[in-house]
Amino acid sequence: MSEAAIPEELVSEIKAIRADLDYIKKRVVDVGTVLTQDDTESLQEAETDLKEGKTKRL
């Protein structure tokens, strides 16, 4: 079985795409780890409650 010849231009383009994907994968943020405005407000409220003695640390 003989191998098909792949044009060098196509090989270069695939390598560039692979490099771009590697770059993107290193910088993608897990959406589950990003705090929403509501999350931030809840944390601030909890910190206030802790300082005022309305709650205590586990």
C-alpha positions in Angstrom: 0.0 0.0 0.0 1.5 3.3 -1.0 1.2 6.5 1.0 -0.5 9.5 -0.5 1.7 12.6 -1.0 0.6 15.4 1.3 1.5 18.9 0.0 4.0 20.7 2.3 1.7 23.7 2.3 -1.0 21.6 3.9 1.4 20.1 6.5 2.5 23.6 7.4 -1.0 24.8 7.8 -1.9 21.9 10.0 1.1 22.5 12.2 0.1 26.2 12.6 -3.4 25.2 13.5 -2.1 22.7 16.1 0.1 25.4 17.6 -2.9 27.7 17.8 -5.0 25.1 19.6 -2.2 24.4 22.1 -2.0 28.1 22.8 -5.8 28.3 23.3 -6.0 25.2 25.5 -3.4 26.7 27.8 -5.5 29.9 28.3 -9.0 28.6 28.4 -10.7 29.4 31.7 -13.0 26.8 33.3 -16.4 28.6 33.4 -17.2 26.9 36.7 -14.3 28.7 38.5 -15.4 32.2 37.5 -17.3 34.1 40.1 -20.4 35.9 39.1 -21.5 39.2 40.6 -24.0 37.3 42.8 -21.2 35.0 44.0 -19.0 38.0 44.9 -21.9 39.7 46.8 -22.6 36.5 48.7 -19.0 36.2 49.8 -18.9 39.8 50.9 -22.1 39.3 52.9 -20.6 36.1 54.5 -17.4 38.0 55.4 -19.5 40.7 57.0 -21.5 38.2 59.0 -18.3 36.5 60.2 -16.8 39.9 61.3 -20.0 40.8 63.2 -20.1 37.4 64.9 -23.4 36.3 63.2 -21.7 33.2 62.0 -18.5 31.3 62.7 -15.9 29.4 60.7 -16.3 25.7 60.2 
